[in-house]
Amino acid sequence: MELKCVSCGTMDLDPRTLLFSLILTDVLMVFCLLVAVHGQLGKRDGMEKWAAAIFLEMLVLVVADLRGIFPASIAIVFAHGLKAASYAMILAALHEFQCRKVQLWHYFAPVAATLVMAFMLVESTRGRYFWGSLIFIFQLSLIVRVLLSDQDARSGRAWRLIFAAIAVMMMVLALRAVAALAGLGEFAQITNGVALHPVQLLAFIAIMATSLLGSIGFILMVKERVDQKNMHLAMTDCLTQIPNRRALMERAGQAMAGRSGSPLALLMIDVDHFKRINDTHGHPVGDEVLRQVVERLLGRLRGCDLLGRYGGEEFCVLAPDTDLNGALNLAESLRESIVFTPFITEKGAIPVSVSIGLAICPLNTRRELKDILIEADSALYTAKQAGRNKVVAFECGIE
């Protein structure tokens, strides 16, 4: 609603209409959040707590709008307590989203301090708005600290919306405290009997930003994490928890494209007589053998090397900056890590060996990934034909 100012010809905003707009915005946002979590209650992603925070913020606005109905002292203390509880609930939502251990004093101490402060300074608008703003800024700083410490969430973009909303609110609270200290306490209130002041207008904008940008940012942040989990499941072998064939080929292609002329080795590894292990000891033991094979291989690889499951009992290692001699040494080290120590399973100790075929992309040579794979697979076939438990390099045919 806009009121025409006859004397100056400008458009003045009505504080009570803005307050009603904020209440309506919070009601709709709570409804949207509840729709988003419908059928997923107890999922512990923070959505329910964020909805509760917006609901508490809405109650603060309702109390401010109905201030004349309640005794002033009760309304003041109640509104300040609800505001602090709203920020505490936002902090709880982020903690739940990040699966962090709860530090209860971060929630209850600011709320208790706010209630005590509001009760003691109920007759002092200047003191109440100054100290209240400081407490709320402290709560928001806790929220910012938790938000910035989550590296996984910050890998996406949604967290920036929450950060922006919190930053705007912190600046407005600081301005509100300054206004109260300067004796402009009536302008530090959301509604009053005077014309709308810029400080009030900024407060309205900050509250709406916290509700809209913050809530949308949190919903998107939850979605980003779900997308990351789905991508991880799609690109990870569920048994061994290493990249599956799809992820392996994608990352190998990236490594080939970005090698800048440096040598690169590709090793194809096959567990010898794996079908015999499954037939003799059962598939659960076979699965355990594969998991232990991966553990031993990872124990011998460098941080820059990539191990993936190519299919069945076959694995593939991509070793950047590795020439023929380095690849032969690496392959022999991997073979020895498997064969020299029997695998301990529920059916007892089981001897296991692997055959390894390798191919090289030499220094300053451009090759296609599919050609390297064919060569490594051919070398692996040669190793198996030669009796297994051997290392064969394609380019030189050395055992």
C-alpha positions in Angstrom: 0.0 0.0 0.0 1.4 3.4 -0.9 0.2 6.8 0.5 0.5 10.0 -1.6 2.2 12.8 0.2 0.4 16.0 -1.0 3.0 18.4 0.3 6.0 16.9 -1.5 4.6 14.8 -4.2 6.6 11.7 -3.2 5.4 8.2 -2.4 5.6 7.3 1.3 5.4 3.7 2.4 3.1 2.7 5.3 5.0 0.8 8.0 1.9 -1.3 9.0 1.4 -2.3 5.4 5.0 -3.3 5.2 4.7 -5.2 8.4 1.7 -7.1 7.1 3.6 -7.9 3.9 6.5 -9.4 6.0 4.0 -11.5 8.0 2.4 -12.8 4.8 5.9 -13.5 3.3 6.8 -15.6 6.4 3.5 -17.5 6.4 4.0 -18.4 2.7 7.6 -19.3 3.3 6.8 -21.6 6.2 4.1 -23.2 4.1 6.6 -23.8 1.2 9.1 -25.3 3.6 6.5 -27.6 5.1 5.5 -28.7 1.6 9.2 -29.4 0.9 9.6 -31.7 3.9 6.2 -33.4 3.6 6.7 -37.1 3.8 10.3 -36.7 4.9 9.8 -35.8 8.5 12.7 -36.9 10.7 15.1 -36.8 7.7 17.4 -34.5 9.7 18.5 -32.2 7.0 17.6 -29.1 9.0 14.6 -28.1 6.9 12.1 -28.6 9.7 14.2 -26.4 12.1 14.6 -23.7 9.4 10.8 -23.7 9.0 10.4 -23.3 12.7 12.9 -20.4 12.7 10.8 -18.6 10.1 7.6 -19.3 12.0 9.2 -17.8 15.2 10.2 -14.7 13.1 6.6 -14.4 11.9 5.4 -14.5 15.6 7.8 -11.6 16.3 6.1 -9.6 13.6 2.6 -10.5 14.8 3.5 -9.4 18.4 4.9 -6.1 16.9 1.7 -5.6 15.0 -0.6 -6.4 17.9 1.5 -4.5 20.4 -1.4 -2.3 21.6 -3.4 -5.4 22.6 -0.8 -6.9 25.0 0.8 -5.0 27.9 3.8 -3.3 26.5 6.2 -4.9 29.0 5.0 -8.4 28.1 5.1 -7.7 24.4 8.6 -6.3 24.5 10.1 -9.3 26.4 8.1 -11.8 24.4 9.1 -10.4 21.0 12.8 -10.2 22.0 12.8 -13.8 23.2 11.1 -15.0 20.0 13.7 -13.1 17.9 16.6 -14.7 19.7 14.9 -18.1 19.5 14.5 -17.7 15.8 18.2 -17.1 15.3 19.0 -20.0 17.6 16.7 -22.3 15.5 18.6 -21.2 12.3 21.9 -22.1 14.0 20.3 -25.5 15.0 19.2 -26.0 11.4 22.7 -25.5 10.1 24.1 -27.8 12.7 21.7 -30.5 11.8 22.4 -30.1 8.1 26.1 -30.4 8.8 25.6 -33.3 11.2 27.6 -31.5 13.8 27.7 -32.1 17.5 25.3 -29.7 19.3 26.7 -27.0 21.6 23.7 -26.2 23.7 25.0 -23.0 25.1 25.1 -21.5 21.6 21.3 -21.9 21.5 20.1 -21.2 25.0 22.6 -18.6 26.4 21.7 -15.8 23.9 18.0 -16.5 24.3 18.3 -16.3 28.1 20.5 -13.2 27.9 18.0 -11.5 25.5 15.1 -12.2 27.9 17.0 -10.9 30.9 18.1 -7.8 29.0 14.6 -7.1 27.7 13.1 -7.5 31.2 15.7 -5.2 32.8 15.5 -2.6 30.1 11.8 -2.7 29.4 11.5 1.0 30.0 14.6 2.0 28.1 14.2 1.9 24.4 17.7 3.1 23.8 19.4 0.5 26.0 17.1 -2.3 24.8 17.7 -1.8 21.2 21.4 -1.3 21.6 22.1 -4.3 23.8 19.5 -6.4 21.9 21.2 -5.6 18.6 24.6 -6.7 20.0 23.2 -10.0 21.2 21.5 -10.6 17.9 24.8 -9.8 16.0 26.6 -12.3 18.2 24.0 -15.0 17.3 24.4 -14.2 13.6 28.2 -14.3 13.9 27.8 -17.9 15.2 25.6 -18.7 12.2 28.2 -17.2 9.8 31.0 -19.1 11.6 29.2 -22.4 11.1 28.3 -21.6 7.5 31.9 -20.7 6.5 33.4 -23.8 8.2 31.4 -26.2 6.0 33.7 -26.9 3.1 31.3 -29.3 1.4 28.4 -26.8 1.4 30.7 -24.0 0.2 31.6 -26.1 -2.9 28.2 -25.1 -4.2 26.7 -21.6 -4.6 23.5 -21.8 -2.5 25.3 -20.9 0.8 26.0 -17.5 -0.6 22.3 -16.6 -0.5 22.2 -17.4 3.3 25.5 -15.5 3.8 24.2 -12.5 2.0 20.9 -12.4 4.0 22.8 -12.8 7.3 25.3 -10.1 6.3 22.6 -7.6 5.5 20.8 -8.3 8.8 24.1 -7.8 10.8 24.7 -4.5 9.1 21.1 -3.3 9.8 21.4 -4.4 13.4 24.6 -2.4 13.8 22.9 0.6 12.2 19.9 0.0 14.5 22.2 0.1 17.6 23.9 3.3 16.4 20.4 4.9 15.9 19.4 3.9 19.4 22.6 5.4 20.9 22.1 8.6 18.9 18.7 9.0 20.6 16.7 7.9 17.6 15.1 5.0 19.4 11.7 5.5 17.7 13.4 5.0 14.3 15.0 1.8 15.6 11.6 0.2 16.0 9.8 -1.7 13.3 6.6 0.3 13.7 6.0 3.6 15.4 3.8 6.7 15.2 6.1 8.7 13.0 6.8 8.5 9.3 8.9 5.7 8.0 12.6 6.3 8.6 15.4 4.9 6.4 16.6 2.8 9.3 13.1 1.2 9.5 13.0 0.6 5.8 16.4 -1.1 5.9 15.1 -3.3 8.8 12.1 -4.3 6.7 14.4 -5.2 3.8 16.8 -7.1 6.0 14.0 -9.2 7.6 12.5 -10.0 4.2 16.0 -10.9 2.9 16.6 -13.2 5.8 13.3 -14.9 5.2 13.4 -15.1 1.4 17.1 -15.3 0.5 17.9 -17.4 3.6 15.1 -19.9 3.1 15.7 -20.3 -0.7 19.4 -20.6 -0.1 18.9 -23.3 2.6 16.5 -25.3 0.3 19.0 -25.0 -2.5 21.9 -26.0 -0.2 20.0 -29.2 0.8 19.3 -29.9 -2.9 23.0 -29.4 -3.8 24.0 -32.0 -1.1 21.4 -34.5 -2.4 22.7 -34.0 -5.9 26.3 -34.5 -4.7 25.2 -37.7 -3.0 23.4 -39.0 -6.1 26.5 -38.1 -8.2 28.7 -40.0 -5.8 26.5 -43.0 -5.9 26.5 -42.9 -9.7 30.3 -42.6 -9.9 31.3 -44.9 -7.1 31.5 -48.7 -6.9 29.2 -49.7 -4.1 31.3 -52.7 -3.0 34.8 -51.2 -2.9 34.0 -47.5 -2.6 36.4 -46.6 -5.4 35.5 -45.0 -8.7 33.4 -47.2 -10.9 34.0 -47.7 -14.7 32.1 -44.6 -15.7 34.0 -42.4 -13.3 37.3 -44.0 -14.1 36.9 -43.4 -17.8 35.8 -39.8 -17.2 38.7 -39.0 -15.0 41.2 -40.9 -17.2 40.0 -38.9 -20.2 40.6 -35.7 -18.2 44.0 -36.8 -17.2 44.9 -37.7 -20.8 43.7 -34.3 -22.0 45.6 -32.3 -19.4 48.9 -34.2 -19.3 50.9 -31.5 -21.2 53.2 -34.0 -22.8 54.3 -35.8 -19.5 54.4 -39.6 -19.6 51.4 -41.6 -18.3 51.0 -45.3 -17.4 47.8 -47.4 -17.3 47.7 -50.7 -15.5 45.0 -53.3 -15.9 44.8 -55.7 -12.9 42.9 -58.9 -12.7 42.4 -61.1 -9.7 43.6 -64.6 -10.6 41.1 -67.5 -10.5 38.5 -65.3 -8.8 35.6 -67.5 -10.0 37.3 -70.4 -8.2 37.3 -68.3 -5.0 33.6 -67.6 -5.4 32.7 -71.2 -6.2 34.8 -72.6 -3.3 34.2 -70.1 -0.5 31.0 -68.3 -1.6 30.3 -64.9 -3.0 30.4 -63.1 0.4 34.1 -64.2 0.8 34.7 -63.2 -2.8 33.4 -59.7 -2.1 35.6 -59.5 1.0 38.6 -60.5 -1.1 37.9 -57.7 -3.6 37.6 -55.2 -0.7 41.0 -56.3 0.7 42.6 -56.2 -2.8 41.5 -52.6 -3.1 42.9 -51.8 0.4 46.3 -53.3 -0.4 46.5 -51.6 -3.8 45.6 -48.2 -2.3 48.3 -48.7 0.3 51.0 -48.8 -2.5 49.7 -46.1 -4.7 50.7 -42.4 -4.7 48.2 -39.6 -4.0 48.1 -38.7 -7.7 47.4 -42.2 -8.9 43.8 -43.2 -9.6 42.4 -46.7 -8.9 39.1 -47.7 -10.2 37.0 -50.8 -10.7 36.9 -51.6 -14.4 34.5 -54.5 -14.0 34.0 -57.8 -12.1 37.4 -58.7 -10.6 39.3 -56.2 -12.9 40.8 -53.0 -11.7 42.6 -50.2 -13.5 45.3 -47.8 -12.2 46.1 -44.6 -13.9 49.6 -43.3 -13.0 50.5 -39.8 -14.3 54.1 -38.7 -14.7 55.2 -42.4 -14.9 57.5 -43.8 -17.6 58.0 -47.5 -18.5 60.5 -48.2 -15.7 58.4 -46.5 -13.1 55.3 -48.3 -14.3 57.0 -51.7 -14.1 58.2 -51.0 -10.6 54.8 -49.8 -9.5 53.1 -52.9 -11.0 55.6 -55.2 -9.4 55.0 -53.5 -6.0 51.2 -53.9 -6.4 51.6 -57.6 -7.4 53.8 -58.3 -4.4 51.4 -56.6 -2.0 48.7 -59.1 -3.0 50.6 -62.4 -3.3 53.0 -62.4 -0.4 50.4 -62.2 2.4 47.3 -64.5 2.4 43.9 -62.8 2.8 42.2 -63.4 6.1 38.5 -64.1 5.7 35.7 -65.8 7.6 36.6 -69.0 5.8 40.2 -68.7 6.9 43.4 -67.6 5.1 43.1 -67.6 1.3 46.1 -67.1 -1.1 45.4 -64.5 -3.8 47.4 -63.3 -6.7 46.9 -60.8 -9.5 48.0 -60.5 -13.1 48.9 -57.0 -14.4 49.2 -55.7 -17.9 50.4 -52.2 -18.5 50.7 -49.7 -21.4 52.5 -46.4 -21.6 51.8 -43.0 -23.1 55.4 -41.8 -23.6 56.8 -38.4 -23.1 55.5 -35.8 -25.6 53.4 -38.3 -27.4 49.7 -37.9 -28.1 47.6 -41.0 -27.6 43.9 -41.9 -27.4 42.6 -43.4 -24.1 40.9 -46.2 -26.0 44.2 -47.2 -27.6 46.0 -47.3 -24.2 43.2 -49.4 -22.8 43.4 -51.9 -25.6 47.2 -52.2 -25.2 46.9 -52.7 -21.4 44.2 -55.3 -21.9 46.3 -57.1 -24.4 49.3 -57.1 -22.0 47.0 -58.4 -19.3 45.8 -61.2 -21.5 49.5 -62.1 -22.2 50.2 -62.2 -18.5 47.3 -64.6 -17.9 48.3 -66.8 -20.7 51.9 -66.9 -19.4 50.7 -68.5 -16.1 49.2 -65.6 -14.1 50.7 -63.8 -11.2 52.9 -61.8 -13.6 53.5 -58.3 -14.9 53.6 -57.7 -18.6 54.2 -54.4 -20.4 52.7 -54.0 -23.8 55.3 -52.0 -25.6 58.3 -54.3 -24.7 56.6 -57.6 -23.9 58.7 -58.0 -20.8 57.6 -60.3 -18.0 
